[in-house]
Amino acid sequence: MLALLFVAMLVLMVLGVDLGIAMGLAALLYVLVQALSGSLLTLTILPQKMVNGVDSFPLLAVPLFMLAGELMNRGGITQRLVRFATAVVGHITGGLANVVVVTNMIMAGMSGSAVADAAATGAVLVPAMRAAGYPRRFAAAVVGAASTLGPIIPPSIPMILIGSMVEVSVGRMFLGGAVPGLLIGLALMVVIRIIATRQGFPVEPRPSRRALLVSGRDAVLALAMPVIVIGGILSGATTPTEAAALAVWYAFLLGAVVYREIHLADLPEVLVSVAVKSGAVMLTVATATVFGWIATSERMGPLLTRWVLSLTSSPILILFLIMIVLLALGCLMEPIPILVLMTPILFPVVTAIGIDPVHFGVLVTINVTVGMLTPPVGLTLFLMSAISGDSVLDIARATLPFLAVLLVALFALSWLPSLVVWLPNLVMGVAR
């Protein structure tokens, strides 16, 4: 029966059916076959499980962070962060490419989404880099690579989804992503420096002290947003969902009242856009819940664990194998479908071999985010192609040096779990 479930889903996906709908139809076929064979299962189990799957307070943070990101993009927050980052690092070798990375590192503490960060910074910085003399495809590649920091540095929409599905502490995963995110950001800047030195890319003039203070003063309220969001979660004052709600209100008040770039007439369009995007996510989560319930009832976790252990008993080799499988899936699927499909299946395997669930959750987040830079289905590549006007293949070639850094970081973090779990254990104590 388990084979029937997966074969039905794969056939529907090959026919072009969306993953969320494919999983729902495969689950429906499973229940029908079971009912015809005399099982007590009825069709009412499907809506019950779907509603239970999304009836989750932590999951409410997903549409809220999406809304906060949309309000940031429209409220002038991104532009002020870009000006501040330019004043701080624009004069360093690499120029505006460094500005891209630093801006994305700051914005990562606000939206938790790679797509939102790529859209916001790409719209501002790709034209600016082009005007300054950078190759257009290089500019697009830098923005695409730097946007991967969005889900790694807290807060993170993928980590919220993982925590809601397998009951891993979202707060601990947020902390676990902080150090890897900063290290990856610095590594990207090193690669930028090497490329910029070889190709002689321009740098921005060193700002005067007054110009630096002015840009900082103009951006100080925007810079306070990640402090409020992350500080509220880590201090225990707010849950991730409550912090997401604070982010929405802060972004709205900043854009509408302080910067006056959001108008009430804009809100219907913003809300409809976020509703459509979050609705697609929640449908996938709902059908994946049914799919996961069936996989659990068919004892897929223990079966997969025994099969993996028959190949090797080394936790690090198993982890490497899982990372390679997820990277392959990332070439063919978007991050959220991978998460909702594979997380409930893989977590029983990794916990059975003693891998820290926080460590694994952060690795999965990095892995699926890297997949957004790999063709043929790399969502960030298509977004940057739309912004820059270059072909997806040209941008994919330009991202190769940055992709190499991300892959090295992924497998280094797999090998060195202390880089992930050190900060959560320091701040929140060792998990028992």
C-alpha positions in Angstrom: 0.0 0.0 0.0 2.9 2.3 0.7 4.2 1.7 -2.8 0.7 2.7 -4.2 0.8 5.9 -2.3 4.2 7.0 -3.7 3.6 5.8 -7.2 0.3 7.7 -7.4 2.0 10.8 -6.2 4.9 10.5 -8.6 2.7 9.9 -11.6 0.6 13.0 -10.8 3.7 15.1 -10.3 5.1 13.9 -13.7 1.8 14.9 -15.3 2.4 18.4 -13.9 0.1 18.4 -10.9 1.1 20.6 -8.0 2.8 18.7 -5.2 0.1 19.7 -2.6 -2.7 18.5 -4.8 -0.7 15.4 -5.9 -0.2 14.3 -2.3 -3.9 14.9 -1.5 -5.1 12.9 -4.5 -2.6 10.1 -3.7 -3.9 10.0 -0.1 -7.5 9.9 -1.4 -6.7 6.9 -3.6 -5.1 5.2 -0.6 -8.1 5.7 1.6 -10.5 4.5 -1.2 -8.5 1.3 -1.7 -8.3 0.7 2.0 -12.1 1.2 2.4 -12.8 -1.1 -0.5 -10.6 -3.8 1.1 -12.7 -3.7 4.3 -10.7 -1.2 6.4 -12.5 1.0 8.8 -11.1 4.1 7.2 -13.6 6.5 5.7 -13.2 9.6 3.5 -14.0 11.9 6.5 -10.4 11.2 7.8 -9.0 13.3 5.0 -10.5 16.7 5.9 -10.0 16.0 9.6 -6.3 15.4 9.2 -5.9 18.3 6.8 -7.6 20.7 9.2 -5.5 19.3 12.1 -2.4 19.8 10.1 -2.8 23.6 9.7 -4.7 24.2 13.0 -1.4 25.2 14.6 -0.4 28.4 16.4 3.3 28.1 15.4 2.3 27.8 11.7 0.5 31.2 11.9 4.0 32.7 11.9 4.4 31.8 8.2 1.8 34.1 6.7 2.7 36.8 9.2 6.4 36.8 8.3 5.3 36.8 4.6 3.2 39.9 5.3 6.0 41.6 7.2 8.3 41.0 4.2 5.8 42.4 1.8 5.3 45.5 4.0 9.1 46.0 4.3 9.5 45.9 0.5 6.8 48.5 0.0 7.5 50.7 3.0 11.0 52.0 2.1 12.8 49.8 4.7 14.9 48.0 2.1 16.2 51.3 0.5 17.3 52.7 3.8 19.1 49.5 4.7 20.9 49.5 1.3 22.1 53.1 1.9 23.4 52.2 5.4 25.2 49.1 4.1 26.7 51.1 1.3 28.1 53.6 3.8 29.6 50.8 5.9 31.1 48.3 3.4 30.7 49.9 -0.1 34.3 51.2 -0.1 35.7 47.7 0.6 37.0 45.7 -2.3 33.9 44.2 -3.9 32.0 47.5 -3.5 28.2 47.1 -4.0 28.5 43.3 -4.0 29.5 43.5 -0.4 26.5 45.8 0.1 24.3 43.0 -1.2 25.6 40.5 1.3 25.4 42.9 4.3 21.9 44.1 3.4 20.7 40.5 3.1 22.3 39.6 6.4 20.3 42.4 8.0 17.1 41.7 6.2 17.4 38.0 7.1 16.6 39.1 10.6 13.2 40.4 9.5 11.5 38.3 6.8 12.8 34.7 7.1 12.3 34.2 3.3 14.9 34.0 0.6 12.5 34.9 -2.1 11.3 38.1 -0.3 14.9 39.2 0.3 16.0 38.5 -3.3 13.0 40.4 -4.7 13.6 43.4 -2.4 17.4 43.7 -2.7 17.4 42.6 -6.3 15.0 45.4 -7.4 17.2 48.0 -5.8 20.8 46.7 -6.1 20.9 44.9 -9.5 20.2 48.2 -11.4 22.6 50.0 -9.1 25.4 47.5 -9.7 24.7 47.6 -13.4 24.9 51.4 -13.5 28.2 51.2 -11.5 29.8 49.0 -14.1 29.3 45.4 -12.7 28.3 42.7 -15.2 24.6 42.2 -15.0 24.7 38.4 -14.5 27.3 38.8 -11.7 25.0 41.3 -10.0 22.1 38.9 -10.3 24.2 36.0 -9.0 25.4 37.9 -6.0 21.9 38.8 -5.0 20.6 35.3 -5.5 23.4 33.8 -3.4 23.1 36.3 -0.6 19.4 35.8 -0.4 20.0 32.3 0.8 20.9 33.9 4.1 17.2 34.8 4.6 16.0 31.4 5.9 19.3 30.6 7.7 19.8 33.7 9.9 16.7 33.9 12.3 13.8 34.2 11.9 13.2 31.5 9.3 10.0 30.3 7.7 11.5 26.8 6.9 12.5 26.3 10.5 9.0 27.3 11.7 7.6 24.6 9.3 10.0 22.0 10.5 9.3 22.8 14.2 5.6 22.6 13.6 5.8 19.2 11.9 8.2 17.3 14.1 8.0 19.3 17.4 11.6 20.5 17.4 12.2 23.8 19.3 11.9 26.7 16.8 13.8 28.9 19.2 16.7 26.5 19.3 16.8 26.2 15.6 16.7 30.0 15.2 19.8 30.2 17.4 21.4 27.3 15.6 21.1 29.1 12.3 22.8 32.3 13.6 26.4 31.3 13.6 26.3 29.3 10.3 24.5 32.3 8.6 27.1 34.7 9.7 29.9 32.4 8.6 28.3 31.8 5.2 27.9 35.6 4.8 31.5 36.2 5.5 32.6 33.4 3.2 30.5 35.0 0.4 32.3 38.3 0.9 35.7 36.5 0.7 34.7 35.1 -2.7 33.4 38.5 -3.8 36.7 40.0 -2.8 38.7 37.5 -4.9 36.5 37.9 -8.0 36.4 41.7 -7.6 40.3 41.8 -7.4 40.7 39.7 -10.5 38.2 41.6 -12.5 38.8 45.1 -11.2 35.2 45.9 -10.1 34.6 49.4 -8.8 34.2 50.4 -5.2 32.2 53.2 -3.7 34.0 56.2 -2.3 34.8 56.1 1.4 32.0 58.0 3.2 32.7 60.9 5.5 31.9 60.4 9.2 29.0 62.7 8.8 27.6 60.7 5.8 28.0 57.5 7.8 26.1 59.0 10.8 23.3 60.3 8.5 22.8 57.0 6.8 22.8 55.2 10.2 20.3 57.7 11.7 18.0 57.2 8.7 18.2 53.4 9.0 18.1 53.1 12.8 14.4 52.4 13.0 14.7 49.8 10.2 17.7 48.2 12.0 15.6 48.0 15.2 13.2 45.5 13.5 15.4 42.4 13.7 16.4 43.3 17.3 12.7 43.5 18.3 11.9 40.2 16.5 14.8 38.1 17.6 15.1 39.8 21.0 11.5 39.0 21.8 11.9 35.4 20.9 15.2 34.8 22.7 14.2 36.7 25.8 11.0 34.6 26.1 8.8 37.7 25.9 7.2 36.4 22.7 6.7 33.2 20.8 7.9 33.1 17.1 4.2 33.7 16.1 3.8 36.7 18.4 7.2 38.0 17.2 5.9 37.7 13.6 2.8 39.7 14.5 5.0 42.4 16.0 7.1 42.4 12.9 3.9 43.0 10.8 2.8 46.0 13.0 6.3 47.4 13.1 6.8 47.2 9.4 3.4 48.7 8.7 3.8 51.6 11.2 7.3 52.3 9.9 6.2 52.3 6.3 2.9 54.1 6.7 3.5 56.6 9.6 7.2 57.2 9.7 8.4 56.8 6.1 5.0 57.4 4.6 5.6 55.1 1.7 2.7 52.8 2.4 -0.9 54.1 1.9 -4.2 52.5 3.0 -5.1 52.1 -0.6 -2.1 49.7 -1.0 -3.2 47.4 1.7 -5.9 45.3 -0.3 -3.3 44.5 -2.9 -0.7 43.6 -0.3 -3.1 41.4 1.7 -4.4 39.6 -1.4 -0.9 38.9 -2.6 0.1 37.4 0.8 -3.1 35.5 1.1 -2.5 33.8 -2.2 1.1 32.9 -1.4 0.3 31.7 2.1 -2.7 29.8 0.9 -0.6 27.8 -1.4 1.8 27.0 1.4 -0.9 25.9 3.8 -2.6 23.7 1.2 0.7 21.8 0.8 1.1 21.6 4.5 -2.4 20.3 5.0 -2.1 17.5 2.3 1.4 16.7 3.5 -0.1 16.1 7.0 -2.4 13.4 5.6 0.5 11.9 3.6 2.7 11.9 6.7 0.0 10.2 8.7 -0.4 7.4 6.2 3.4 7.0 6.0 3.5 6.7 9.8 0.6 4.2 10.0 2.5 2.1 7.4 5.6 2.3 9.5 7.7 4.0 6.8 10.0 5.5 9.4 11.2 2.2 10.9 11.4 0.6 7.4 13.6 3.5 6.1 15.7 3.4 9.2 16.5 -0.3 8.9 17.3 0.2 5.2 19.6 3.1 5.8 21.4 1.2 8.6 21.8 -1.8 6.3 24.0 0.5 4.1 26.2 2.0 6.8 26.1 2.5 10.6 28.1 5.7 10.4 25.9 8.7 11.4 28.1 11.1 9.4 27.9 9.0 6.2 24.1 8.7 6.6 23.9 12.5 7.1 26.0 13.1 4.0 23.8 10.7 2.0 20.6 12.5 3.2 22.2 15.8 2.2 22.9 14.6 -1.3 19.4 13.2 -1.7 17.9 16.6 -0.6 20.2 18.5 -2.9 19.0 16.3 -5.8 15.4 17.0 -4.8 16.2 20.7 -4.6 17.0 20.7 -8.4 13.5 19.4 -9.1 11.2 20.8 -6.4 10.7 24.0 -4.4 11.8 24.2 -0.7 8.5 24.1 1.0 7.2 20.9 -0.8 10.5 19.2 0.0 10.2 20.2 3.7 6.6 19.0 4.1 7.3 15.8 2.2 10.6 14.7 3.6 10.8 16.1 7.2 8.3 13.7 8.8 10.1 10.8 6.9 13.7 11.7 7.7 13.5 12.9 11.3 12.8 9.4 12.7 15.8 8.1 10.8 18.2 10.8 12.1 17.0 10.6 15.7 17.4 6.8 15.6 21.1 7.2 14.9 21.7 9.9 17.5 21.8 13.1 15.3 20.7 16.2 17.2 17.3 17.3 15.7 18.3 21.0 16.0 21.4 20.3 14.0 19.5 18.4 11.4 16.8 21.0 11.1 19.3 23.7 10.4 21.1 21.5 7.8 17.8 20.8 6.1 17.0 24.5 6.0 20.4 25.3 4.4 20.0 22.4 2.0 16.6 23.4 0.6 17.7 27.0 0.4 20.7 26.1 -1.7 18.3 24.2 -4.0 16.8 27.5 -4.9 20.0 28.3 -6.8 20.1 25.1 -8.8 18.4 24.6 -12.2 16.0 23.5 -13.6 13.5 24.6 -10.8 15.7 27.1 -8.9 13.1 29.7 -7.9 15.7 32.3 -7.0 17.3 31.9 -10.4 14.0 32.6 -12.2 13.4 35.6 -10.0 16.8 37.0 -10.7 16.4 36.3 -14.4 13.2 38.3 -14.4 14.8 41.2 -12.5 18.1 41.3 -14.5 16.9 40.2 -18.0 19.6 37.6 -18.3 18.8 33.9 -19.0 18.5 31.5 -16.1 21.4 29.5 -17.5 23.7 32.5 -17.6 22.9 33.4 -14.0 23.3 29.8 -12.9 26.8 29.8 -14.4 27.6 33.1 -12.6 26.5 31.6 -9.3 28.9 28.6 -9.4 31.6 30.2 -7.2 29.0 31.1 -4.6 27.2 27.8 -4.9 30.6 26.1 -4.2 30.9 28.1 -1.0 27.3 27.1 0.1 28.0 23.4 -0.6 31.3 23.5 1.3 29.5 25.2 4.2 26.7 22.6 4.2 29.0 19.6 4.4 31.3 21.3 6.9 28.4 22.0 9.1 27.3 18.4 8.7 30.7 17.3 9.9 31.0 19.9 12.7 27.6 20.0 14.6 29.1 22.1 17.3 29.0 25.1 15.0 25.2 24.7 14.9 24.3 23.6 18.5 26.9 25.7 20.4 24.8 28.9 20.6 21.5 27.2 21.4 23.1 25.2 24.2 24.9 28.3 25.5 21.7 30.5 25.6 19.0 27.9 26.3 21.0 25.1 28.0 21.7 21.6 26.7 18.6 19.9 25.5 17.6 16.8 27.4 
